[in-house]
Amino acid sequence: MVAAQDGNGGAYKRLLADLAVWLHRYFSRRLPRAEVDDAVQEALLAVHRSRHTYDPRYPLLVWVSAIAKRKWVDQLRALEHRSADELTDTVATPDHEAAVIGASVLTSLLGELRPAQSQVIQLVKLEGYSLEEASSRTGQSIAAVKVNIHRGIARLRALIMGNTDVA
């Protein structure tokens, strides 16, 4: 985690992979099988969002355990509110796990950007608006829209790679 906090992308990927295994075992002992993967993903997202709060003077697993416990409680609360007969085993549904996780991660990453950057990336890159349309919707000049897209994507790339020094 210390290497990941210092911007080592490879260390961060290895950390998340190792934590995913640990979290899977943790949640497998505490939740129904169908809930385990969701809980693991939620916990990994929480680790990603709060990685800057980890203090290397303390054991990493104590910090991760606290996050996992909160996500476990959240998952139990969600289970409590669901109807037992929502879905039956006979309903065929496509697996949208990757799309849901990707959308959740993308939303989280866009939240790390300046609002002007996030807004124009959402409009132009995700919703397909032209630069002119995005300019008129946001009140930014076309040049500002281009700059905000460029800088926002650079910031997203840096966040994904674990380098938070990019503005």
Secondary structure, 3 states (H helix, E strand, C coil): CHHHHCCCHHHHHHHHHHHHHHHHHHHHCCCCHHHHHHHHHHHHHHHHHHHHHCCCCCCHHHHHHHHHHHHHHHHHHHHHHCCCCCCCCCCCCCCCHHHHHHHHHHHHHHHCCCHHHHHHHHHHHHCCCCHHHHHHHHCCCHHHHHHHHHHHHHHHHHHHHCCCCCC
